[in-house]
Amino acid sequence: MKYILAHDLGTSGNKATLFSETGALVSSEVHPYGCHYFHGTWAEQDPEDWWNAICVTSKNLLDKTGVQPAEVAAVSFSGQMMGCLCVDRAGNPLRPSIIWADQRAQAQSEAIRREIEPWDFYAIAGHRNTASYGIQKLMWVRDNEPEVYAKTYKTLNAKDFIVHRLTGAFFTEPSDATSNGCIELKTLSWSERIVAAAGIDGDKLPEIVPSTHIAGTVTPWAAAQTGLKVGTPVVMGGGDGVCANVGAGSISPGRTFSYVGSSAWIASTSTEPLLDEQMRTVTWAHIVPGLYAPNGTMQTAGGAYHWLKEQLCPLESQLARLEGDNVYDRINAQVAKSPIGSGGVVFLPYLLGERAPRWNPRATAAWLGIQMENTRADLFRAVLEGVTMNLNGILDSLKKSLEIRDILVIGGGAKGEVWRQMMADIYGVPIRVPRLLEEATSMGAAVTGGVGVGLFRDFSVIDDMIEISHACRPQPDHVRAYGPVKEQFEAAYRALLPFYEAQAQTKEANL
C-alpha cells in the first residue's frame, strides 16, 4: 500500500493527514503555532515554527499509524496564501513572514493605484489592488527595511518555503502566484506591468510551475528532521482556498461549493477568469491545469453566529453545559420558530467590515426593522438569514457566467439542518453536505500530490473520495417568499451607506 502525506499549513497550526492510494483518510495530526498581532493591523509568523510543525506532525503521524517512510509515495501541500516571506539565496528567512491578515501596506497599494487604474489591475490579476497581497507587502519591506529587501533572493508563501526546506528548490505555483497580486492571470506569468508599477525587482519572485509539479525529493538533511525517506517526491500542491476547490469536487466548470466557518466563501470553477462589473468577486488560478477558481469571501459568517451565541445566548449555553448537548442545536431550535423573513427583522452581518460582495471596510453590523411583536427567535433567525443573503450576493455574480446546479457546503456551518435548508431556499439550488466537513483542503492537497506522482489517474478521483451525508432541495414556496426579503436586505444596506461614512469620520476624529 502506498500513501500520500498532505500538509495543510494554516494560520493557527499545521495539519498533517495521511491518505491511502485508494483515497481513504487514514489519520491526521495537528501541531499548533502562534501568530504575532501588533500595531492594530499587523500580523507576522516565524517560519521556523512552520518547519517545526512539519517535522513534528510528520514523525508523529508515521509513528501512530505504523506507516513506513518508504510507503509514502508523495508529500504535498495546501497552505495559507497572500503572504510575504523574504529569504536569502540559501533559503534562510531574513525576517518574520508578513501573513495574509496583515494590512500595513496601505501606502504601497495606493502607490500602485496611482500607476494602474483599479479596473485595469482587476482585469490583469483577477483581484483588487489591496494591502492584502504579496506584492504590496514586498513593497513595504523595500520601503521600510531596505537592508532586508537588498538581501532578499526570493519571496515565498508558506508552503513554498517548506517545499524549499524539503528539496532545496525555489518555486511557487499558479494558485499562490495569484495571491502575490502581480500575476497575469490569463497567461499565468508574472505581470510586467504590475511589477513595474510596484517598482519591484521581478527576479525576487520565484518561478511558477504547475501545482502538480514534483519540485524535487526529500534531501538527507530534511529526511533526518522529518522522519521521511530520502528521495521521497515532493509535489507543490496549492494555496489552501484553491485546494478546497479540489477537495470539494469543484474541478469542472460550474461545480460550486461554499465553505462556512468563521468567515465564508462561495467558489466555483471556470475556463476563463470571471470579471464582475462591480468587482464583487475575485478569480484565482485553479490547481487543475487550464481552469480558474472564481470566488467571493465574506468576513463574518460563522463568526456572526458565534458572536450571537456569546452575546445573547447565556441561557442556552448554560443549559447545554448542564445537559451535555450542543448550544447551537438549542439556538437552531429557536431559529426554527421564526418565519421566513424573521418577522420583518433584517440583520446586516458586517461585524468586521466586509469583503465580497460589498468591499466596504467601513460597513458595520445592525439589526433593522425590530418592532414590539418581534422575539429573540426573530433576532436569531435574522443573523443566519443575513449571512446567507450576503453570500447570495456572491452567488448572483457567479451565476451571471456559470450554470450552477447545486452547491456542496463544507465547514461548521453545514452541520445545522435549519441553516442548510435556509441556504437551499435563498440560493434556489440544492445543497449537498459531505460526511467529512473539515477535510477539503487536505483532500485537495492529497489529490494534487497523487496526480503529480501518477498515483491517481487525474483529478476526477475526488468524486470517489467525497461521500454525501445530507442533501436538501429548495422548497418553491420558500424560494418565492425570500424574493422580497432579499430586496429588503439590499435596501437596508444601501440606506446605511451614509451612516457608515459618518460613523467612520466620527471614529477617525476621536482617534
C-alpha positions, -999 to 999 in steps of 0.1 A, spaced: 0 0 0 12 35 -9 2 67 9 2 104 3 12 128 31 -7 161 29 3 191 50 -21 219 55 -2 250 68 -29 272 83 -28 303 105 -31 286 138 -11 254 131 -2 226 106 -24 196 100 -7 166 85 -30 140 70 -23 105 55 -44 93 26 -41 58 11 -37 51 -26 -74 43 -26 -82 78 -14 -92 68 21 -83 91 50 -60 71 74 -52 96 102 -42 131 109 -20 150 133 -21 187 143 6 209 157 -2 245 167 19 276 164 15 312 173 9 345 154 21 379 164 -6 406 160 5 441 167 2 478 156 -35 472 151 -34 457 116 0 439 115 3 401 116 35 380 114 47 345 120 80 328 125 86 304 95 107 282 118 75 275 136 60 262 103 91 240 98 90 226 133 53 218 129 60 199 97 87 179 114 66 171 145 35 161 126 53 141 100 71 120 126 40 116 149 17 106 121 41 79 108 47 67 143 10 64 153 -2 48 120 28 24 116 32 36 80 68 32 69 86 61 53 92 40 22 54 37 18 49 74 14 46 80 -24 45 117 -22 44 148 1 21 176 -10 7 208 5 -20 233 10 -11 265 27 -21 299 38 -19 324 10 -12 361 4 20 362 25 55 376 21 85 358 34 118 371 23 146 346 21 183 347 11 200 325 -15 203 297 10 165 299 18 171 314 52 144 337 64 155 373 66 126 384 88 93 370 100 67 363 74 41 390 68 9 369 66 -24 372 48 -41 390 77 -16 419 77 -29 453 63 2 475 68 9 481 31 -18 507 25 6 533 12 21 507 -12 -14 498 -25 -21 535 -32 13 538 -50 2 511 -74 -32 527 -78 -16 559 -90 0 539 -118 -28 514 -127 -65 522 -125 -85 498 -102 -104 481 -131 -72 476 -151 -55 460 -122 -85 437 -116 -86 428 -153 -49 417 -152 -47 400 -118 -83 389 -112 -81 406 -79 -84 441 -65 -54 461 -56 -53 460 -18 -28 457 10 -36 421 15 -14 407 -13 22 397 -15 35 424 -39 23 452 -17 39 436 13 72 432 -5 70 469 -14 66 477 22 97 457 30 116 477 3 103 510 17 108 503 54 135 476 57 158 483 27 186 461 41 162 431 42 150 439 7 186 441 -7 194 407 7 161 391 -5 168 364 -31 131 352 -33 98 360 -16 78 329 -8 45 318 6 43 293 35 41 261 15 67 273 -10 91 278 19 85 243 32 90 229 -3 124 246 -3 132 232 31 125 197 19 141 199 -15 163 230 -18 142 242 -48 127 277 -51 92 275 -68 57 287 -65 26 275 -84 -3 293 -100 -27 295 -70 -2 310 -47 13 331 -75 -22 346 -78 -21 355 -41 10 376 -48 -13 400 -66 10 405 -96 2 377 -119 -10 380 -155 -39 357 -148 -46 347 -185 -10 336 -191 -1 325 -156 31 346 -157 43 375 -136 27 407 -149 54 430 -162 30 460 -159 22 454 -122 57 445 -112 70 477 -130 43 498 -113 53 483 -79 89 491 -86 99 456 -75 128 436 -88 110 408 -107 139 384 -101 128 382 -64 97 364 -75 100 326 -78 95 306 -109 59 295 -114 54 258 -121 22 236 -122 6 227 -89 12 190 -97 49 197 -104 74 175 -85 96 202 -70 123 177 -60 128 150 -35 134 150 2 171 157 10 191 137 35 191 167 59 153 171 56 147 133 60 166 134 93 144 162 105 111 149 94 114 111 95 106 109 58 126 87 34 154 103 14 142 107 -22 105 109 -14 89 131 -42 76 165 -30 47 179 -50 39 216 -49 3 215 -40 -16 248 -38 -30 276 -17 -55 265 9 -85 282 -6 -79 266 -41 -70 232 -26 -105 234 -11 -119 236 -46 -103 202 -54 -113 187 -21 -149 198 -25 -151 184 -61 -151 218 -78 -129 206 -107 -150 214 -138 -170 245 -149 -200 253 -127 -192 229 -99 -196 251 -69 -190 249 -32 -193 271 -1 -171 270 30 -189 283 61 -166 288 90 -158 319 109 -155 336 75 -172 321 45 -169 319 7 -186 306 -24 -163 294 -51 -167 277 -84 -146 266 -114 -145 282 -149 -125 280 -181 -117 318 -181 -112 344 -154 -146 358 -144 -146 396 -142 -175 411 -123 -185 446 -135 -187 457 -98 -155 438 -89 -175 418 -63 -157 386 -69 -121 376 -75 -105 348 -96 -77 325 -86 -57 303 -109 -70 268 -103 -49 238 -93 -63 218 -122 -44 230 -153 -63 252 -177 -90 262 -152 -98 291 -129 -114 294 -95 -137 324 -92 -145 332 -56 -161 357 -32 -153 357 6 -172 375 33 -157 384 67 -180 371 94 -204 342 87 -200 316 114 -182 344 132 -215 363 134 -233 331 146 -206 327 173 -210 364 183 -247 358 187 -241 328 209 -216 347 231 -236 379 235 -272 369 235 -274 332 245 -260 327 280 -291 307 290 -287 283 260 -250 280 267 -256 272 304 -283 246 297 -262 230 270 -233 226 295 -256 212 322 -274 187 299 -244 178 278 -258 188 244 -249 214 217 -256 251 223 -260 256 185 -287 230 184 -306 250 210 -302 282 190 -313 264 159 -345 253 176 -352 290 183 -345 299 147 -370 273 135 -397 291 155 -393 323 135 -409 326 100 -391 332 67 -380 369 68 -376 368 106 -408 387 112 -395 417 93 -362 419 111 -331 423 89 -295 417 101 -265 431 83 -236 408 92 -207 433 89 -191 428 123 -156 432 107 -164 454 77 -169 434 46 -151 420 16 -173 403 -10 -197 414 -23 -196 448 -6 -158 456 -4 -166 482 23 -143 482 53 -165 509 69 -197 488 70 -209 478 104 -235 453 117 -271 461 125 -305 447 132 -332 467 114 -370 466 115 -374 455 151 -410 460 165 -427 452 197 -440 419 184 -406 406 175 -389 378 195 -355 365 203 -362 338 177 -366 366 151 -333 381 160 -316 347 159 -330 338 125 -322 372 111 -285 366 118 -284 334 97 -306 349 70 -283 380 69 -252 359 64 -268 337 38 -282 366 18 -248 383 18 -233 351 4 -262 351 -21 -248 383 -35 -216 365 -43 -236 336 -59 -255 360 -80 -223 373 -95 -211 338 -103 -245 328 -118 -241 355 -145 -213 335 -161 -218 299 -149 -246 274 -147 -247 263 -111 -269 233 -104 -261 227 -68 -237 237 -40 -216 215 -18 -213 231 17 -184 224 40 -172 237 73 -190 240 107 -219 260 92 -230 229 73 -239 210 104 -273 226 112 -303 213 93 -321 246 97 -293 266 81 -288 241 53 -325 244 43 -322 282 45 -293 281 21 -312 260 -3 -342 283 -2 -322 315 -5 -298 302 -32 -325 285 -51 -304 254 -57 -300 220 -39 -274 219 -10 -252 188 -6 -231 181 25 -202 157 26 -195 133 55 -161 149 61 -168 186 66 -133 198 76 -110 178 52 -114 196 18 -81 214 18 -62 183 29 -80 161 4 -72 187 -23 -36 187 -14 -35 148 -14 -52 145 -48 -28 171 -62 1 151 -49 -13 118 -62 -18 132 -96 17 147 -96 34 113 -90 10 93 -111 -7 75 -82 -41 89 -93 -51 90 -130 -65 126 -128 -84 149 -105 -117 131 -111 -107 107 -83 -120 132 -59 -155 121 -69 -148 87 -54 -135 103 -22 -165 125 -14 -193 108 5 -225 128 7 -242 126 41 -270 151 38 -289 168 9 -318 193 8 -337 208 -20 -351 243 -22 -388 245 -14 -406 265 -41 -429 284 -17 -399 293 4 -379 305 -26 -408 328 -36 -411 341 0 -375 350 1 -377 372 -30 -389 404 -12 -367 396 18 -337 397 -4 -348 431 -17 -353 444 18 -318 432 28 -303 451 -2 -323 482 6 -312 481 42 -275 481 32 -279 510 8 -298 530 33 -270 528 58 -242 538 35 -243 575 46 -243 563 82 -212 542 76 -194 572 63 -205 595 91 -196 568 117 -161 563 102 -155 601 102 -166 603 139 -142 574 148 -113 590 129 -119 624 146 -118 608 180 -85 589 175 
